C-alpha cells in the first residue's frame, strides 16, 4: 500500500513478475511494471513513486495467494 492504496504483484509460470497499480496518479492512469527479479520490482516501484509522485514508501508487505482452476 502506498498512501492507503494497494498494488498487485502477479507471478507467471515463466518466472516473470508484474506489478499493477490501478489507482489514478495525478492526471495519469495505472502503472504496470514487469521483471524477472522479484526483489528489484518493488525497489523499482518505490523509486518511481518517489520520483514522479513525491510519495515515500517505507514499508511493503507481500501476501502470497494461489489458486487452481479446475
C-alpha positions as CSV (number, residue, x, y, z in Angstrom):
1,X,0.0,0.0,0.0
2,X,1.2,3.5,-0.8
3,X,-0.8,6.3,0.8
4,X,-3.5,3.8,1.7
5,X,-3.6,2.3,-1.8
6,X,-2.7,-1.2,-2.7
7,X,-0.9,-2.7,-5.7
8,X,-1.0,-6.2,-7.0
9,X,2.1,-8.3,-7.7
10,X,1.3,-11.1,-10.1
11,X,3.6,-14.1,-10.9
12,X,3.7,-16.1,-14.1
13,X,5.0,-19.7,-14.6
14,X,7.9,-18.4,-16.7
15,X,9.4,-16.6,-13.6
16,X,8.1,-13.1,-14.6
17,X,6.5,-10.8,-12.1
18,X,4.2,-7.9,-12.8
19,X,3.1,-5.0,-10.6
20,X,-0.3,-3.5,-11.3
21,X,-1.2,-0.2,-9.6
22,X,-4.6,0.8,-10.8
23,X,-5.5,3.9,-8.8
24,X,-5.2,7.3,-10.5
25,X,-1.8,9.0,-10.5
26,X,-2.2,12.8,-10.9
27,X,-3.6,13.1,-14.4
28,X,-2.3,9.7,-15.5
29,X,-3.7,6.2,-15.3
30,X,-2.3,3.0,-13.9
31,X,1.3,1.9,-13.6
32,X,2.5,-1.5,-14.7
33,X,6.0,-2.9,-14.2
34,X,7.4,-6.3,-15.4
35,X,10.6,-8.0,-14.2
36,X,12.0,-11.5,-13.7
37,X,13.5,-10.3,-10.4
38,X,11.0,-10.2,-7.5
39,X,13.5,-8.2,-5.4
40,X,14.1,-5.5,-7.9
41,X,10.5,-5.0,-8.9
42,X,9.3,-3.5,-5.6
43,X,12.5,-1.4,-5.5
44,X,11.7,0.0,-9.0
45,X,8.2,0.8,-7.8
46,X,9.5,2.6,-4.8
47,X,11.8,4.8,-7.0
48,X,9.1,5.6,-9.5
49,X,6.6,6.5,-6.7
50,X,9.2,8.9,-5.1
51,X,10.4,10.4,-8.3
52,X,7.1,11.1,-10.1
53,X,4.6,11.3,-7.2
54,X,6.6,12.5,-4.3
55,X,5.5,9.5,-2.2
56,X,7.9,7.7,0.1
57,X,7.2,4.0,0.6
58,X,8.8,2.9,3.9
59,X,7.2,-0.5,4.4
60,X,5.9,-3.0,2.0
61,X,4.3,-6.4,2.7
62,X,3.6,-9.1,0.2
63,X,0.8,-11.6,0.7
64,X,1.0,-14.6,-1.5
65,X,-2.2,-16.0,-2.8
66,X,-2.5,-19.0,-5.0
67,X,-5.4,-20.8,-6.5
68,X,-6.1,-23.6,-9.0
69,X,-8.6,-23.5,-11.8
70,X,-10.5,-26.8,-12.2
